[in-house]
């Protein structure tokens, strides 16, 4: 684990109370976003305080509003309220952070328009890694949270993920994500284009067995990210 700057520590401590420990949009997720975003930084050694603030606060409203309705906007409002207390940012920087948070999720930004490099980096860091088993399990856990049966969860993943992430999918990738992952995106698209229902169930079952996930467990572990997570 690398030594945190004073600025990052202040931002981290301010953001931490706004998150549940594990699950979707949790502190577990924030740690992943910080790790992925740090590895995507192309023009400097570490994220700037502005980028860290966007990473740490981008889902700050979800703990209090678990239905996630307008969570971009509500999280931006929390950042606008809380970050001035740290005395780290001027008004222009606060505006950049909050706009990035408001633009980060495609539900509220379906056109995929990111108005700054910070906004593009946050959206990129928040994107699912282009790994088939990881994204299928994420869709499966959505079904768990909505009290679906095992097979309904599998069918949800099978129907939804190819429509979103296949070669004809609806997702629009930010620039940092494309530059970082490159051909891995095309490999995921090919796998999803050719996915069969039985294969989907096997992939999810094996992933959950390998990570010792119980029937109702909604954790999102990923062995490929373990080295990354050591940096934070």
N, C-alpha and C positions, 0 to 999 in steps of 0.2 A: 504494500500500500504506500503510495507516495504521500509526502507531507503536504497537507492542505495549507493554502494561503490563509491569512487572517480574514480576507474578504470572503473567501468561499466558506470558511467556518461560520462566519456571521450569517451568511445567506442560508446555509444548511440548517443552522439552529433555529432561524426564524421560520423556515418552511416546515420543519419536521412535525410540529403539532397538528398540521392540517391533513395528515395522512394516516390511514390504517397501516398496520405493519405489513400485511401480505394481501395478495389478490389483485384484481384489476384496479388500475389507477392508484395503487398503494405506494408505500415507501419502497417496497421491493421493485416496483415499476420505475420509480424515480431514479433509483440507483442504476438500473439498466439504461435509462435515457442518458444519464450523466456519463456513464461508461461508453455507450455507443457514440454519443455526441463528441466526447473527448477524442475518440479515435477518428472521427470524421474531420476534425479541424485540419485544414490544409495549409494555412498561412501563418500559424503561430504555434508555439509549443504546447500551450494549455488554453482552455477556454478563458475568455475574458470575464470579469465580474458581471458584465451585462449578460453574457451568454449563460453563465452559471445561474443567474437570477431567473432567466427564462426557463431553464431546465427544471430548477427546483420548485418553481411556483406554478407550472403550467396546468396542473390538475388539482390545485389547492382547494377547489370548491366541492370536489366529489365526495369527500367524507361526510359533509353536511347535506349534500344533495345527491344521493346515490343513484337516482334515476338519470343523472348526467345531462338533464335538459339544460341547454345553453351553458354547458360547463366551461366552454372557452371564455365566454363573456364574464361569467361569475368569477372564474379564476383570475382573469385580468383585473377585475375590481378588487379582489383580495390583494393582489400584488401592488396595485396602485395605493392601497391603504397601508400595507405593512412595510413595503420596502423603504419609504421615506424615513422610517424610524431608525434605519441603519446608518443614515448619513453617508452613504456610499455613492449615490447617483444624483446627477443633476436632472432637471426637468426633461430635457431632450432624451436622456438615457432611459428615464422611467417610461416615457412615451414609447420608445423603441421596444422595451421589454414587454410592455402591456399589449402593444399591437401584435407582437410576435405570439404572445399567448392567445390573443383573440383569434389569430389566424391558424393555429397549429393543427386543429382537427378538421378532417374533411367534411364532417357532418355540418359544421357551421361555415366551412370554406370549401364548398363543393367544386368551385372553379379551379382550386389549387393555385391561387395567386398569393405569393409571399412577397411582402413589400420591402423587405430588407434582407441582408445576409443573415442576420440573427434569426429572423422569421423562418427563412429557408433551413437553417441549421437545426432549429428546434423541431420543425416538422420532420426533417430527415431523421433526427435522433429518436423521435417518438414513433417512427414507422416500425412495423414488425420486421425482424431480420428475414431475409429471403431463404428461409429454411422450412421445408415442407412439414416435418413432424411438429415443429414449434407452432406454426400458424394453425395447423389442424387441431392441435390440443387447445390452443386459445379459443377457437370456435367451439370446441367441445365444452370448455368450461363455461362459456356463455350459456349453453344449454343447461348445465348443472345449476347455474344461478337462477334460471327460469323454471327449474323443477321438471325438466324433460327427463324421459326415460333414457337409458343408455343408447338405444337405437335411434331415438329421436335426436339425441346429441350428435351421433355419428352422421345422421342424414343432414342435420343442420350444417355441419362442417363440410360435407360433401357437396351440398348445393351452393352454399354461400361463398366459400373461398375461391373456387374457380371463377365464379362470376365477378369477383372483386380483383383477384390477383392473377388470373389466367392471361393469355396473350390478347384476348379481347376484353379484358377486365376494365372496370370503371376507375381504378385507382390511377392517380397522377402522381408521379414521383418527383420530389424536390431535387434540385441540382446536386446538393451535397450527397444525397443518398445514391444517385446514379453514378457519380464520380467514385464513390467509395466501393460500391458493390459490383458495378460493371456487369460482367457476363453472368454472375450469380442470379441476377434478376431473370434473365432469359432461361436459365436452367429451372428455376422455380416455375415459370410460366409453362414450360414444356411438361413438367411433372404434373401440374394441375390440369392441363389440357387433356392429358391421357389418364387421369385418375379414375379408378373404378371404385364402386361402393365397398366391395369386400376388401380391397386393398386399403381404402381409407380407414376402415375399422381396424385392420391389422396394424397399421402405422400408429394409430392413436393408442391402441391397447398396448403395443410394445413400448411406446414412449412412456406411458403412464406406469407400466410395470418396471421399466428401467429406473425411473425416478421415484419409485415407491410411493406413488400417489394413491390415496384411498379413493373409494367410490365417489365421494362428494368433495374431493380436494380440488381447489381452484388455483393452486400454485402454478407458476409458469417457469419452471426451471429450464436451463439450457446449458449443457456441459461446455459448449463452444464459447460461452461467455465467461467462464470461470476466471480465466487469466485476465480478461478485461476488468472484471469486478474488483480485482486486487488493487487497481489504481485508485479506487475511491474508498 
